[in-house]
Every structure is written in C-alpha cells, then in structure tokens.
Amino acid sequence: MEKLIVSSSPHFNGGRATQNIMLDVIIALTPAMIASVILFGIRAAALILTCVAACILFEYLCRKVMKRPQTVGDLSCVVTGILLALNLPVPLNPLMAVFGCAAAIIVVKQMFGGIGQNFVNPALTARIILLNSFPSRMTHWVQPFDYAATADAVTTATPLGILKEGGGELPSYLDLFWATPGAAWARPAPWPSSSAGSTSSPAGSSARSSP
C-alpha cells in the first residue's frame, strides 16, 4: 500500500513563472493606460510613471533592508503601481501618490511577507488609505478632454439613477464601454470641451460643461 502524502497547495505546477503572469496583466492594462492618456493628457502618463517608479524603488529597498531575495524582477510591483495610478485622480499631488505607493508596498505587501502573503490587495488598500488621509484631493476629479464637444452643457442621470427611478433611456453598451457622457454607472462623468478646470456632481448624475 502506497503512503498517503499530505501537502499544502499548489499540488500541480503549470510551469508559468510569476513574471510571465504579471507581464500578461501589464499587457491587459495597457489599453486602459493608453485611454487614460488620451482622455486626461500627459498628466495621466506622469502619474502612472511616478507610481510605477515609486513602487519599484520601495520594493527594492524593502527587500534590501529585510535581507530577503529581490522580487523586483517578478514585475508584481509594476502591476501594483499601475493599478494604484489608475485608481487616483489625475491632479493628485505626486508626493501623495508616492505616499500611497509606500503604503501599498511597504505596509500592505512586504510587512506581510511579500507577494502571495498579503491578505488584501495592495493597490486598492493604498487607495483607501489615501482617501482617508487626503479626502478633498482624492475626490477632486479633473475634467477629461472632449475631442468632439458639440454643446456647452449637458446634464443627465447615470444608468444607476435611471434604473432606480424607472424612467428614461439607458445608454448603449458602446457608450457604457467608453464611459461617454451620461454612461458612468455610479460616479460623476464630466466631459467638458476643454481640460481646464474641474467639476463635482452628485452621485446620481453626470455633468458636462465648458469654461
């Protein structure tokens, strides 16, 4: 009779390294990064690069100080930086973004043992920390570019508002996919005719205006 061996998962190894998986995630996030730069301009690219660079630096320093093998090469810190940047408002102070990166990498990830050991998502937890630390800056939404502005002002209910009230016409799936005016599910979706200025509107409506 063969001896039964009990061990923890994973029981099968597919042969894929963490680096390959994270590279796939980065490729999958590339369209969202391109769209953010198209909609919000060079500031979006600067925020993404800042977060990625900060996460790489903090991961390298953490592993160095803790005298553990370097894990920068597995690209997980790059993914964390991208995810955090895509969850932040474009006009956020870069130092605040770096603070969020420190919280994500040092506190949430490395203090719990590194990749695979953290019990919460580092990027989203960092966003919660930033939202509680800098509520006014984290809710300051900049108006994206509107390359086809045809009206000075358009105000509509969001799809969730339409569903709640039971009236009105829902946006098309294509509008929902691109988050065009009036197609944001829950939060404001301002689309002005220029990128100057900012706006704030109730959760049940979206607004569009030009300066």
MARSEKOL-217486 format. One record per residue (C-alpha): residue in one letter; x, y, z. Coordinates in steps of 0.1 Angstrom, whole numbers. Layout:
% residues N
   residu       X       Y       Z
        A       X       Y       Z
...
***
This chain:
% residues 211
   residu       X       Y       Z
        M       0       0       0
        E      14      34     -10
        K      19      61      16
        L      -5      90      15
        I      14     123      13
        V      -5     154      26
        S       8     188      15
        S      -4     223      10
        S     -14     238     -23
        P      -5     242     -51
        H      -5     205     -59
        F       2     210     -96
        N      27     233    -112
        G      18     248    -146
        G      54     259    -152
        R      45     296    -155
        A      66     320    -135
        T      52     350    -116
        Q      70     373    -141
        N      51     358    -170
        I      17     362    -152
        M      24     398    -142
        L      36     406    -177
        D       2     394    -190
        V     -15     416    -165
        I       6     446    -177
        I      -3     439    -213
        A     -40     436    -203
        L     -38     470    -186
        T     -21     487    -215
        P     -53     497    -233
        A     -66     514    -201
        M     -34     533    -197
        I     -35     545    -233
        A     -71     555    -229
        S     -63     575    -197
        V     -36     594    -215
        I     -59     602    -244
        L     -87     614    -220
        F     -66     632    -194
        G     -34     641    -212
        I       2     639    -202
        R      -6     642    -165
        A     -21     607    -166
        A      12     594    -180
        A      32     612    -154
        L      11     598    -126
        I      14     563    -139
        L      52     566    -143
        T      55     581    -108
        C      36     553     -92
        V      54     526    -111
        A      88     541    -103
        A      79     546     -66
        C      66     510     -62
        I      98     496     -78
        L     120     517     -55
        F     101     508     -23
        E     101     471     -32
        Y     138     471     -39
        L     146     490      -7
        C     123     468      14
        R     139     436       2
        K     173     451       7
        V     166     462      43
        M     149     429      52
        K     178     410      36
        R     154     389      15
        P     158     378     -21
        Q     149     406     -46
        T     115     403     -61
        V     115     434     -83
        G     121     412    -114
        D      87     394    -110
        L      70     427    -120
        S      44     425     -93
        C      54     459     -80
        V      49     473    -115
        V      14     460    -116
        T       7     475     -82
        G      20     509     -94
        I      -2     508    -125
        L     -33     497    -106
        L     -29     524     -80
        A     -23     551    -106
        L     -55     541    -125
        N     -74     545     -92
        L     -62     580     -85
        P     -75     614     -97
        V     -52     629    -123
        P     -44     662    -104
        L     -33     644     -73
        N       0     657     -58
        P      28     633     -69
        L      40     632     -33
        M       6     619     -22
        A       8     593     -49
        V      43     583     -36
        F      29     580      -1
        G       2     557     -14
        C      29     536     -31
        A      48     533       2
        A      17     522      20
        A      10     496      -7
        I      44     481     -10
        I      59     485      25
        V      29     481      48
        V       4     460      29
        K      27     438       8
        Q      62     434      23
        M      53     436      60
        F      31     405      54
        G      58     386      37
        G      57     397       1
        I      37     386     -30
        G      12     359     -22
        Q      13     365      15
        N      -6     398      17
        F     -43     393      26
        V     -56     424       8
        N     -49     440     -25
        P     -20     465     -20
        A     -32     490     -47
        L     -68     492     -35
        T     -58     493       1
        A     -34     522      -6
        R     -63     540     -23
        I     -84     536       8
        I     -56     549      29
        L     -52     579       6
        L     -89     586       5
        N     -90     587      44
        S     -57     607      45
        F     -65     633      18
        P    -103     632      12
        S    -105     665      -6
        R     -77     658     -30
        M     -89     622     -36
        T    -123     635     -46
        H    -111     662     -69
        W    -119     649    -104
        V    -104     667    -133
        Q    -125     672    -165
        P    -112     649    -193
        F    -107     661    -229
        D    -137     660    -251
        Y    -125     659    -287
        A    -160     662    -301
        A    -177     687    -279
        T    -209     700    -295
        A    -227     715    -266
        D    -219     739    -238
        A    -237     719    -211
        V    -254     686    -208
        T    -267     671    -176
        T    -281     636    -174
        A    -288     609    -149
        T    -264     580    -146
        P    -276     545    -157
        L    -280     535    -120
        G    -301     566    -114
        I    -323     557    -145
        L    -327     522    -132
        K    -336     534     -97
        E    -362     559    -109
        G    -376     535    -136
        G    -377     561    -164
        G    -355     573    -192
        E    -335     556    -218
        L    -304     537    -209
        P    -271     544    -228
        S    -259     519    -253
        Y    -234     492    -244
        L    -208     511    -265
        D    -214     542    -245
        L    -211     523    -213
        F    -178     507    -225
        W    -162     541    -233
        A    -179     558    -203
        T    -191     586    -225
        P    -213     614    -212
        G    -242     600    -191
        A    -228     565    -192
        A    -209     563    -159
        W    -226     537    -137
        A    -223     553    -103
        R    -199     583    -101
        P    -198     616    -120
        A    -187     615    -156
        P    -179     651    -166
        W    -169     657    -202
        P    -162     694    -209
        S    -150     709    -242
        S    -116     716    -227
        S     -94     701    -200
        A     -91     732    -179
        G    -109     732    -146
        S    -127     706    -125
        T    -162     696    -116
        S    -181     679     -89
        S    -216     665     -92
        P    -240     643     -72
        A    -235     605     -74
        G    -268     602     -92
        S    -260     625    -121
        S    -232     634    -145
        A    -224     668    -159
        R    -207     683    -189
        S    -198     719    -193
        S    -173     742    -209
        P    -154     771    -193
***
